[in-house]
Amino acid sequence: MTETNLDDVMQVPRFVKRYPDLTSDNHIRWLIFKRDTNGLSDSGALIKRAGRWYIHIPRFRKWLLDSDQ
């Protein structure tokens, strides 16, 4: 496994703000809600710490490009 850099990880609101053409707050929250059926859980793209969701950007990008969702 490659080493993860903290620059690769972003809280959901900041991710949505940084990538508005990719997703919205409601959309990303829906993806998180359905994470067990859409493959996000298995991708390693989501991290939950202290009740907050974080996106691992390289893993999310891979999930997005490789996903049939």
PyMOL Python script that loads the backbone (N, CA, C, O; Angstrom):
from pymol import cmd

cmd.read_pdbstr("""\
ATOM      1  N   MET A   1       0.841  -1.184   0.000  1.00  0.00           N
ATOM      2  CA  MET A   1       0.000   0.000   0.000  1.00  0.00           C
ATOM      3  C   MET A   1       0.884   1.245   0.000  1.00  0.00           C
ATOM      4  O   MET A   1       1.863   1.319   0.743  1.00  0.00           O
ATOM      5  N   THR A   2       0.540   2.202  -0.821  1.00  0.00           N
ATOM      6  CA  THR A   2       1.329   3.417  -0.872  1.00  0.00           C
ATOM      7  C   THR A   2       1.035   4.283   0.337  1.00  0.00           C
ATOM      8  O   THR A   2      -0.054   4.238   0.908  1.00  0.00           O
ATOM      9  N   GLU A   3       2.017   5.064   0.709  1.00  0.00           N
ATOM     10  CA  GLU A   3       1.869   5.940   1.867  1.00  0.00           C
ATOM     11  C   GLU A   3       0.876   7.055   1.564  1.00  0.00           C
ATOM     12  O   GLU A   3       0.889   7.638   0.480  1.00  0.00           O
ATOM     13  N   THR A   4       0.019   7.342   2.533  1.00  0.00           N
ATOM     14  CA  THR A   4      -0.962   8.405   2.381  1.00  0.00           C
ATOM     15  C   THR A   4      -0.430   9.682   2.992  1.00  0.00           C
ATOM     16  O   THR A   4       0.155   9.682   4.075  1.00  0.00           O
ATOM     17  N   ASN A   5      -0.638  10.737   2.294  1.00  0.00           N
ATOM     18  CA  ASN A   5      -0.240  12.072   2.693  1.00  0.00           C
ATOM     19  C   ASN A   5      -1.497  12.777   3.190  1.00  0.00           C
ATOM     20  O   ASN A   5      -2.571  12.553   2.631  1.00  0.00           O
ATOM     21  N   LEU A   6      -1.409  13.607   4.201  1.00  0.00           N
ATOM     22  CA  LEU A   6      -2.594  14.302   4.697  1.00  0.00           C
ATOM     23  C   LEU A   6      -3.231  15.204   3.649  1.00  0.00           C
ATOM     24  O   LEU A   6      -4.415  15.525   3.752  1.00  0.00           O
ATOM     25  N   ASP A   7      -2.477  15.611   2.656  1.00  0.00           N
ATOM     26  CA  ASP A   7      -3.047  16.400   1.561  1.00  0.00           C
ATOM     27  C   ASP A   7      -4.003  15.560   0.710  1.00  0.00           C
ATOM     28  O   ASP A   7      -4.771  16.105  -0.082  1.00  0.00           O
ATOM     29  N   ASP A   8      -3.958  14.247   0.872  1.00  0.00           N
ATOM     30  CA  ASP A   8      -4.853  13.348   0.140  1.00  0.00           C
ATOM     31  C   ASP A   8      -6.217  13.210   0.802  1.00  0.00           C
ATOM     32  O   ASP A   8      -7.131  12.622   0.224  1.00  0.00           O
ATOM     33  N   VAL A   9      -6.360  13.749   2.017  1.00  0.00           N
ATOM     34  CA  VAL A   9      -7.575  13.565   2.806  1.00  0.00           C
ATOM     35  C   VAL A   9      -8.252  14.914   3.051  1.00  0.00           C
ATOM     36  O   VAL A   9      -7.598  15.901   3.387  1.00  0.00           O
ATOM     37  N   MET A  10      -9.575  14.934   2.877  1.00  0.00           N
ATOM     38  CA  MET A  10     -10.320  16.186   2.993  1.00  0.00           C
ATOM     39  C   MET A  10     -11.687  15.922   3.606  1.00  0.00           C
ATOM     40  O   MET A  10     -12.325  14.920   3.284  1.00  0.00           O
ATOM     41  N   GLN A  11     -12.147  16.814   4.491  1.00  0.00           N
ATOM     42  CA  GLN A  11     -13.495  16.696   5.026  1.00  0.00           C
ATOM     43  C   GLN A  11     -14.505  16.901   3.902  1.00  0.00           C
ATOM     44  O   GLN A  11     -14.237  17.606   2.929  1.00  0.00           O
ATOM     45  N   VAL A  12     -15.671  16.271   4.051  1.00  0.00           N
ATOM     46  CA  VAL A  12     -16.701  16.301   3.014  1.00  0.00           C
ATOM     47  C   VAL A  12     -17.077  17.731   2.583  1.00  0.00           C
ATOM     48  O   VAL A  12     -17.097  17.993   1.381  1.00  0.00           O
ATOM     49  N   PRO A  13     -17.373  18.662   3.491  1.00  0.00           N
ATOM     50  CA  PRO A  13     -17.768  20.006   3.029  1.00  0.00           C
ATOM     51  C   PRO A  13     -16.688  20.687   2.168  1.00  0.00           C
ATOM     52  O   PRO A  13     -16.998  21.359   1.184  1.00  0.00           O
ATOM     53  N   ARG A  14     -15.444  20.506   2.549  1.00  0.00           N
ATOM     54  CA  ARG A  14     -14.353  21.096   1.764  1.00  0.00           C
ATOM     55  C   ARG A  14     -14.212  20.404   0.404  1.00  0.00           C
ATOM     56  O   ARG A  14     -13.938  21.055  -0.604  1.00  0.00           O
ATOM     57  N   PHE A  15     -14.399  19.097   0.384  1.00  0.00           N
ATOM     58  CA  PHE A  15     -14.356  18.340  -0.866  1.00  0.00           C
ATOM     59  C   PHE A  15     -15.419  18.844  -1.836  1.00  0.00           C
ATOM     60  O   PHE A  15     -15.140  19.065  -3.014  1.00  0.00           O
ATOM     61  N   VAL A  16     -16.629  19.022  -1.336  1.00  0.00           N
ATOM     62  CA  VAL A  16     -17.744  19.521  -2.167  1.00  0.00           C
ATOM     63  C   VAL A  16     -17.441  20.918  -2.682  1.00  0.00           C
ATOM     64  O   VAL A  16     -17.707  21.229  -3.843  1.00  0.00           O
ATOM     65  N   LYS A  17     -16.888  21.752  -1.827  1.00  0.00           N
ATOM     66  CA  LYS A  17     -16.557  23.122  -2.233  1.00  0.00           C
ATOM     67  C   LYS A  17     -15.435  23.131  -3.282  1.00  0.00           C
ATOM     68  O   LYS A  17     -15.449  23.942  -4.208  1.00  0.00           O
ATOM     69  N   ARG A  18     -14.481  22.237  -3.126  1.00  0.00           N
ATOM     70  CA  ARG A  18     -13.350  22.182  -4.058  1.00  0.00           C
ATOM     71  C   ARG A  18     -13.743  21.590  -5.415  1.00  0.00           C
ATOM     72  O   ARG A  18     -13.181  21.967  -6.444  1.00  0.00           O
ATOM     73  N   TYR A  19     -14.713  20.658  -5.417  1.00  0.00           N
ATOM     74  CA  TYR A  19     -15.114  19.975  -6.641  1.00  0.00           C
ATOM     75  C   TYR A  19     -16.615  20.141  -6.917  1.00  0.00           C
ATOM     76  O   TYR A  19     -17.340  19.147  -6.948  1.00  0.00           O
ATOM     77  N   PRO A  20     -17.086  21.361  -7.116  1.00  0.00           N
ATOM     78  CA  PRO A  20     -18.534  21.577  -7.293  1.00  0.00           C
ATOM     79  C   PRO A  20     -19.097  20.964  -8.574  1.00  0.00           C
ATOM     80  O   PRO A  20     -20.287  20.654  -8.635  1.00  0.00           O
ATOM     81  N   ASP A  21     -18.271  20.786  -9.585  1.00  0.00           N
ATOM     82  CA  ASP A  21     -18.748  20.172 -10.825  1.00  0.00           C
ATOM     83  C   ASP A  21     -18.873  18.651 -10.689  1.00  0.00           C
ATOM     84  O   ASP A  21     -19.543  18.001 -11.492  1.00  0.00           O
ATOM     85  N   LEU A  22     -18.234  18.105  -9.688  1.00  0.00           N
ATOM     86  CA  LEU A  22     -18.235  16.661  -9.482  1.00  0.00           C
ATOM     87  C   LEU A  22     -19.380  16.212  -8.591  1.00  0.00           C
ATOM     88  O   LEU A  22     -19.970  15.156  -8.816  1.00  0.00           O
ATOM     89  N   THR A  23     -19.695  17.011  -7.582  1.00  0.00           N
ATOM     90  CA  THR A  23     -20.684  16.574  -6.603  1.00  0.00           C
ATOM     91  C   THR A  23     -21.301  17.753  -5.867  1.00  0.00           C
ATOM     92  O   THR A  23     -20.819  18.882  -5.955  1.00  0.00           O
ATOM     93  N   SER A  24     -22.354  17.476  -5.156  1.00  0.00           N
ATOM     94  CA  SER A  24     -22.985  18.458  -4.273  1.00  0.00           C
ATOM     95  C   SER A  24     -23.023  17.862  -2.873  1.00  0.00           C
ATOM     96  O   SER A  24     -22.737  16.679  -2.688  1.00  0.00           O
ATOM     97  N   ASP A  25     -23.371  18.668  -1.904  1.00  0.00           N
ATOM     98  CA  ASP A  25     -23.455  18.169  -0.537  1.00  0.00           C
ATOM     99  C   ASP A  25     -24.449  17.016  -0.439  1.00  0.00           C
ATOM    100  O   ASP A  25     -24.151  15.983   0.161  1.00  0.00           O
ATOM    101  N   ASN A  26     -25.628  17.194  -1.027  1.00  0.00           N
ATOM    102  CA  ASN A  26     -26.639  16.128  -0.978  1.00  0.00           C
ATOM    103  C   ASN A  26     -26.169  14.866  -1.693  1.00  0.00           C
ATOM    104  O   ASN A  26     -26.392  13.755  -1.211  1.00  0.00           O
ATOM    105  N   HIS A  27     -25.527  15.034  -2.828  1.00  0.00           N
ATOM    106  CA  HIS A  27     -25.065  13.881  -3.598  1.00  0.00           C
ATOM    107  C   HIS A  27     -23.993  13.090  -2.847  1.00  0.00           C
ATOM    108  O   HIS A  27     -24.065  11.864  -2.775  1.00  0.00           O
ATOM    109  N   ILE A  28     -23.009  13.783  -2.293  1.00  0.00           N
ATOM    110  CA  ILE A  28     -21.936  13.066  -1.598  1.00  0.00           C
ATOM    111  C   ILE A  28     -22.474  12.388  -0.346  1.00  0.00           C
ATOM    112  O   ILE A  28     -22.025  11.299   0.010  1.00  0.00           O
ATOM    113  N   ARG A  29     -23.428  13.018   0.321  1.00  0.00           N
ATOM    114  CA  ARG A  29     -24.026  12.398   1.506  1.00  0.00           C
ATOM    115  C   ARG A  29     -24.839  11.149   1.115  1.00  0.00           C
ATOM    116  O   ARG A  29     -24.873  10.170   1.861  1.00  0.00           O
ATOM    117  N   TRP A  30     -25.486  11.190  -0.047  1.00  0.00           N
ATOM    118  CA  TRP A  30     -26.189  10.020  -0.541  1.00  0.00           C
ATOM    119  C   TRP A  30     -25.200   8.892  -0.854  1.00  0.00           C
ATOM    120  O   TRP A  30     -25.450   7.733  -0.522  1.00  0.00           O
ATOM    121  N   LEU A  31     -24.083   9.235  -1.491  1.00  0.00           N
ATOM    122  CA  LEU A  31     -23.053   8.242  -1.778  1.00  0.00           C
ATOM    123  C   LEU A  31     -22.532   7.614  -0.488  1.00  0.00           C
ATOM    124  O   LEU A  31     -22.305   6.405  -0.430  1.00  0.00           O
ATOM    125  N   ILE A  32     -22.343   8.430   0.539  1.00  0.00           N
ATOM    126  CA  ILE A  32     -21.879   7.919   1.836  1.00  0.00           C
ATOM    127  C   ILE A  32     -22.940   7.014   2.453  1.00  0.00           C
ATOM    128  O   ILE A  32     -22.616   5.952   2.985  1.00  0.00           O
ATOM    129  N   PHE A  33     -24.194   7.423   2.388  1.00  0.00           N
ATOM    130  CA  PHE A  33     -25.297   6.630   2.930  1.00  0.00           C
ATOM    131  C   PHE A  33     -25.366   5.259   2.265  1.00  0.00           C
ATOM    132  O   PHE A  33     -25.648   4.260   2.926  1.00  0.00           O
ATOM    133  N   LYS A  34     -25.110   5.210   0.966  1.00  0.00           N
ATOM    134  CA  LYS A  34     -25.181   3.967   0.180  1.00  0.00           C
ATOM    135  C   LYS A  34     -23.812   3.300   0.008  1.00  0.00           C
ATOM    136  O   LYS A  34     -23.644   2.456  -0.873  1.00  0.00           O
ATOM    137  N   ARG A  35     -22.850   3.663   0.827  1.00  0.00           N
ATOM    138  CA  ARG A  35     -21.462   3.217   0.665  1.00  0.00           C
ATOM    139  C   ARG A  35     -21.292   1.702   0.630  1.00  0.00           C
ATOM    140  O   ARG A  35     -20.389   1.198  -0.037  1.00  0.00           O
ATOM    141  N   ASP A  36     -22.145   0.977   1.336  1.00  0.00           N
ATOM    142  CA  ASP A  36     -22.003  -0.485   1.360  1.00  0.00           C
ATOM    143  C   ASP A  36     -22.479  -1.135   0.068  1.00  0.00           C
ATOM    144  O   ASP A  36     -22.046  -2.241  -0.259  1.00  0.00           O
ATOM    145  N   THR A  37     -23.357  -0.473  -0.667  1.00  0.00           N
ATOM    146  CA  THR A  37     -23.864  -1.053  -1.910  1.00  0.00           C
ATOM    147  C   THR A  37     -23.220  -0.452  -3.161  1.00  0.00           C
ATOM    148  O   THR A  37     -23.288  -1.049  -4.235  1.00  0.00           O
ATOM    149  N   ASN A  38     -22.599   0.716  -3.035  1.00  0.00           N
ATOM    150  CA  ASN A  38     -22.005   1.339  -4.225  1.00  0.00           C
ATOM    151  C   ASN A  38     -20.497   1.129  -4.333  1.00  0.00           C
ATOM    152  O   ASN A  38     -19.871   1.591  -5.287  1.00  0.00           O
ATOM    153  N   GLY A  39     -19.917   0.439  -3.365  1.00  0.00           N
ATOM    154  CA  GLY A  39     -18.497   0.118  -3.437  1.00  0.00           C
ATOM    155  C   GLY A  39     -17.577   1.096  -2.732  1.00  0.00           C
ATOM    156  O   GLY A  39     -16.376   0.841  -2.639  1.00  0.00           O
ATOM    157  N   LEU A  40     -18.100   2.208  -2.232  1.00  0.00           N
ATOM    158  CA  LEU A  40     -17.231   3.179  -1.560  1.00  0.00           C
ATOM    159  C   LEU A  40     -16.605   2.595  -0.298  1.00  0.00           C
ATOM    160  O   LEU A  40     -15.447   2.888  -0.001  1.00  0.00           O
ATOM    161  N   SER A  41     -17.332   1.785   0.442  1.00  0.00           N
ATOM    162  CA  SER A  41     -16.763   1.177   1.647  1.00  0.00           C
ATOM    163  C   SER A  41     -15.549   0.321   1.308  1.00  0.00           C
ATOM    164  O   SER A  41     -14.517   0.396   1.975  1.00  0.00           O
ATOM    165  N   ASP A  42     -15.683  -0.476   0.282  1.00  0.00           N
ATOM    166  CA  ASP A  42     -14.587  -1.365  -0.113  1.00  0.00           C
ATOM    167  C   ASP A  42     -13.414  -0.624  -0.743  1.00  0.00           C
ATOM    168  O   ASP A  42     -12.290  -1.128  -0.742  1.00  0.00           O
ATOM    169  N   SER A  43     -13.665   0.560  -1.276  1.00  0.00           N
ATOM    170  CA  SER A  43     -12.619   1.307  -1.980  1.00  0.00           C
ATOM    171  C   SER A  43     -11.602   1.944  -1.043  1.00  0.00           C
ATOM    172  O   SER A  43     -10.486   2.258  -1.459  1.00  0.00           O
ATOM    173  N   GLY A  44     -11.978   2.135   0.220  1.00  0.00           N
ATOM    174  CA  GLY A  44     -11.087   2.826   1.153  1.00  0.00           C
ATOM    175  C   GLY A  44     -11.114   4.333   0.988  1.00  0.00           C
ATOM    176  O   GLY A  44     -10.283   5.036   1.562  1.00  0.00           O
ATOM    177  N   ALA A  45     -12.064   4.837   0.207  1.00  0.00           N
ATOM    178  CA  ALA A  45     -12.136   6.274  -0.071  1.00  0.00           C
ATOM    179  C   ALA A  45     -12.779   7.071   1.056  1.00  0.00           C
ATOM    180  O   ALA A  45     -12.672   8.297   1.086  1.00  0.00           O
ATOM    181  N   LEU A  46     -13.442   6.391   1.978  1.00  0.00           N
ATOM    182  CA  LEU A  46     -14.116   7.073   3.076  1.00  0.00           C
ATOM    183  C   LEU A  46     -13.440   6.759   4.405  1.00  0.00           C
ATOM    184  O   LEU A  46     -13.055   5.622   4.676  1.00  0.00           O
ATOM    185  N   ILE A  47     -13.309   7.789   5.216  1.00  0.00           N
ATOM    186  CA  ILE A  47     -12.744   7.649   6.552  1.00  0.00           C
ATOM    187  C   ILE A  47     -13.697   8.364   7.499  1.00  0.00           C
ATOM    188  O   ILE A  47     -14.103   9.496   7.238  1.00  0.00           O
ATOM    189  N   LYS A  48     -14.052   7.713   8.589  1.00  0.00           N
ATOM    190  CA  LYS A  48     -14.893   8.362   9.595  1.00  0.00           C
ATOM    191  C   LYS A  48     -14.126   8.415  10.901  1.00  0.00           C
ATOM    192  O   LYS A  48     -13.721   7.386  11.443  1.00  0.00           O
ATOM    193  N   ARG A  49     -13.933   9.625  11.399  1.00  0.00           N
ATOM    194  CA  ARG A  49     -13.242   9.844  12.662  1.00  0.00           C
ATOM    195  C   ARG A  49     -14.012  10.882  13.458  1.00  0.00           C
ATOM    196  O   ARG A  49     -14.379  11.935  12.936  1.00  0.00           O
ATOM    197  N   ALA A  50     -14.250  10.582  14.704  1.00  0.00           N
ATOM    198  CA  ALA A  50     -14.924  11.507  15.627  1.00  0.00           C
ATOM    199  C   ALA A  50     -16.226  12.045  15.029  1.00  0.00           C
ATOM    200  O   ALA A  50     -16.542  13.226  15.172  1.00  0.00           O
ATOM    201  N   GLY A  51     -16.971  11.171  14.363  1.00  0.00           N
ATOM    202  CA  GLY A  51     -18.258  11.561  13.805  1.00  0.00           C
ATOM    203  C   GLY A  51     -18.186  12.385  12.533  1.00  0.00           C
ATOM    204  O   GLY A  51     -19.213  12.868  12.057  1.00  0.00           O
ATOM    205  N   ARG A  52     -17.015  12.554  11.979  1.00  0.00           N
ATOM    206  CA  ARG A  52     -16.847  13.332  10.743  1.00  0.00           C
ATOM    207  C   ARG A  52     -16.386  12.417   9.621  1.00  0.00           C
ATOM    208  O   ARG A  52     -15.587  11.503   9.824  1.00  0.00           O
ATOM    209  N   TRP A  53     -16.912  12.688   8.431  1.00  0.00           N
ATOM    210  CA  TRP A  53     -16.520  11.932   7.245  1.00  0.00           C
ATOM    211  C   TRP A  53     -15.425  12.677   6.499  1.00  0.00           C
ATOM    212  O   TRP A  53     -15.461  13.899   6.355  1.00  0.00           O
ATOM    213  N   TYR A  54     -14.458  11.913   6.031  1.00  0.00           N
ATOM    214  CA  TYR A  54     -13.351  12.426   5.228  1.00  0.00           C
ATOM    215  C   TYR A  54     -13.296  11.627   3.932  1.00  0.00           C
ATOM    216  O   TYR A  54     -13.663  10.453   3.883  1.00  0.00           O
ATOM    217  N   ILE A  55     -12.833  12.292   2.898  1.00  0.00           N
ATOM    218  CA  ILE A  55     -12.652  11.656   1.589  1.00  0.00           C
ATOM    219  C   ILE A  55     -11.152  11.490   1.340  1.00  0.00           C
ATOM    220  O   ILE A  55     -10.386  12.447   1.458  1.00  0.00           O
ATOM    221  N   HIS A  56     -10.746  10.292   1.000  1.00  0.00           N
ATOM    222  CA  HIS A  56      -9.369  10.048   0.557  1.00  0.00           C
ATOM    223  C   HIS A  56      -9.403  10.263  -0.960  1.00  0.00           C
ATOM    224  O   HIS A  56      -9.895   9.413  -1.702  1.00  0.00           O
ATOM    225  N   ILE A  57      -8.886  11.385  -1.406  1.00  0.00           N
ATOM    226  CA  ILE A  57      -9.078  11.842  -2.780  1.00  0.00           C
ATOM    227  C   ILE A  57      -8.551  10.850  -3.829  1.00  0.00           C
ATOM    228  O   ILE A  57      -9.296  10.535  -4.758  1.00  0.00           O
ATOM    229  N   PRO A  58      -7.323  10.345  -3.738  1.00  0.00           N
ATOM    230  CA  PRO A  58      -6.876   9.396  -4.762  1.00  0.00           C
ATOM    231  C   PRO A  58      -7.737   8.132  -4.841  1.00  0.00           C
ATOM    232  O   PRO A  58      -7.990   7.623  -5.932  1.00  0.00           O
ATOM    233  N   ARG A  59      -8.184   7.629  -3.698  1.00  0.00           N
ATOM    234  CA  ARG A  59      -9.029   6.434  -3.701  1.00  0.00           C
ATOM    235  C   ARG A  59     -10.428   6.745  -4.228  1.00  0.00           C
ATOM    236  O   ARG A  59     -11.033   5.923  -4.916  1.00  0.00           O
ATOM    237  N   PHE A  60     -10.945   7.942  -3.904  1.00  0.00           N
ATOM    238  CA  PHE A  60     -12.248   8.347  -4.425  1.00  0.00           C
ATOM    239  C   PHE A  60     -12.182   8.489  -5.943  1.00  0.00           C
ATOM    240  O   PHE A  60     -13.087   8.055  -6.656  1.00  0.00           O
ATOM    241  N   ARG A  61     -11.102   9.100  -6.431  1.00  0.00           N
ATOM    242  CA  ARG A  61     -10.924   9.254  -7.878  1.00  0.00           C
ATOM    243  C   ARG A  61     -10.899   7.887  -8.564  1.00  0.00           C
ATOM    244  O   ARG A  61     -11.533   7.697  -9.602  1.00  0.00           O
ATOM    245  N   LYS A  62     -10.162   6.936  -7.976  1.00  0.00           N
ATOM    246  CA  LYS A  62     -10.104   5.587  -8.553  1.00  0.00           C
ATOM    247  C   LYS A  62     -11.501   4.949  -8.529  1.00  0.00           C
ATOM    248  O   LYS A  62     -11.926   4.360  -9.523  1.00  0.00           O
ATOM    249  N   TRP A  63     -12.212   5.063  -7.405  1.00  0.00           N
ATOM    250  CA  TRP A  63     -13.565   4.515  -7.312  1.00  0.00           C
ATOM    251  C   TRP A  63     -14.465   5.145  -8.379  1.00  0.00           C
ATOM    252  O   TRP A  63     -15.210   4.436  -9.056  1.00  0.00           O
ATOM    253  N   LEU A  64     -14.401   6.444  -8.530  1.00  0.00           N
ATOM    254  CA  LEU A  64     -15.238   7.155  -9.491  1.00  0.00           C
ATOM    255  C   LEU A  64     -14.957   6.706 -10.928  1.00  0.00           C
ATOM    256  O   LEU A  64     -15.883   6.475 -11.706  1.00  0.00           O
ATOM    257  N   LEU A  65     -13.691   6.586 -11.266  1.00  0.00           N
ATOM    258  CA  LEU A  65     -13.331   6.224 -12.640  1.00  0.00           C
ATOM    259  C   LEU A  65     -13.543   4.750 -12.942  1.00  0.00           C
ATOM    260  O   LEU A  65     -13.804   4.383 -14.087  1.00  0.00           O
ATOM    261  N   ASP A  66     -13.432   3.900 -11.922  1.00  0.00           N
ATOM    262  CA  ASP A  66     -13.578   2.457 -12.125  1.00  0.00           C
ATOM    263  C   ASP A  66     -14.975   1.937 -11.844  1.00  0.00           C
ATOM    264  O   ASP A  66     -15.281   0.784 -12.147  1.00  0.00           O
ATOM    265  N   SER A  67     -15.827   2.775 -11.267  1.00  0.00           N
ATOM    266  CA  SER A  67     -17.149   2.348 -10.803  1.00  0.00           C
ATOM    267  C   SER A  67     -18.158   2.255 -11.941  1.00  0.00           C
ATOM    268  O   SER A  67     -18.103   3.001 -12.918  1.00  0.00           O
ATOM    269  N   ASP A  68     -19.082   1.310 -11.779  1.00  0.00           N
ATOM    270  CA  ASP A  68     -20.206   1.192 -12.705  1.00  0.00           C
ATOM    271  C   ASP A  68     -21.427   1.940 -12.176  1.00  0.00           C
ATOM    272  O   ASP A  68     -22.491   1.908 -12.795  1.00  0.00           O
ATOM    273  N   GLN A  69     -21.280   2.608 -11.046  1.00  0.00           N
ATOM    274  CA  GLN A  69     -22.409   3.299 -10.394  1.00  0.00           C
ATOM    275  C   GLN A  69     -22.856   4.500 -11.201  1.00  0.00           C
ATOM    276  O   GLN A  69     -23.791   5.196 -10.805  1.00  0.00           O
TER     277      GLN A  69
END
""", "prot")
cmd.dss("prot")
cmd.show_as("cartoon", "prot")
cmd.util.cbc("prot")
cmd.orient("prot")
